[in-house]
């Protein structure tokens, strides 16, 4: 199978580099979606639908036997298509032509991998059941998977199992990594608005300084995980931005806004952190005479692999490579493929990208040598599980 995909590698690389040169942000993947649909129709997919959540594309490839007959399954494969608001500094000849937008996470590669798998599966039909290929918009902004599900995707395509992958810098090309159970964290986002009373910095007694209150809040927030969460249960709380409406060194501003993220793996830990964050922030602000308003958004749930599906995913990987880590450490990054895994058994796989800049870095570069390994694993999941 990998040999068959390697035979078409030059055109797969060409697709990937074309997507890379023309990146599109979340829910704006119009060119990408149109090109994906054009290629899928050319391969001979049995159906191709566009317009899911605006720009998403779904294709169906039928195998040798109908779904449901003798246990034949409908297997979903998902790739993400969107780019990031990052100015590229990779130095590649096919760098982004869109100012301030870059495929800094390798979704161009994921899309090319699933296209290669589609071409192989339509040509060979070496499986029973049905493959449903999901080219999803809006993973980076969050909500793409959730939006497709809300539009009725799983009603129209009731999947038996679903699989996806992501490239991993630092993991050798040709290597795979996954695990049963939690593999990526839930991502919550928060915004804290602290209101005081502006004034002259030389007369602080006549003002109510929200910067000082924000400082106390920053310190107190470090106790939310450290002194509330069981130390054997992973969790992270990070404040990422602190912005005031001040206009100069001699001005006490009237307002400060803090934003950040919370990562965890268990619903009970998620609930505890939100509860304590709200209590600590409002309490500290009130103790200093200020007012704090907290907005807390649960963005993506934890990505949890079904144990049986993870075992199958690892078995397919072992058929393709001797470098397979079946117990990779869970990671605090998040992935909205988790929305599918909440509803359908499945598994998520990491595929090696070799050494280089990390994901979401301006110098990140997807390694085209990894394309056959991702495509072969995706196609292999259909052949193994369809």
Secondary structure, 3 states (H helix, E strand, C coil): CHHHHHHCHHHHHHHHHHHHHCCCCCCCCHHHHHHHHHHHHHHCCCEEEEEECCCEEEEEEECCCCCCHHHCCEEEEEEECCCECCCCCCCCCCCCCCCCCECCCCHHHHHHHHHHHHHHHHHHCCCCCEEEEEEECCCCCCCHHHHHHHCCHHHHCCCCEEEEEEEECCCCCCCEECCCEEEECEEEEEEEEEECECEECCCHHHCECHHHHHHHHHHHHHHHHHCCCCCCCCEEEEEEEEEECCCCCCEECCEEEEEEEEEECCHHHHHHHHHHHHHHHHHHHHHCCCEEEEEEEEEECCEEECHHHHHHHHHHHHCCCCCEECCCCCECCCCCCHHHHCCCCEEEEEEECCCCCCCCCCCCCCCHHHHHHHHHHHHHHHHHHC
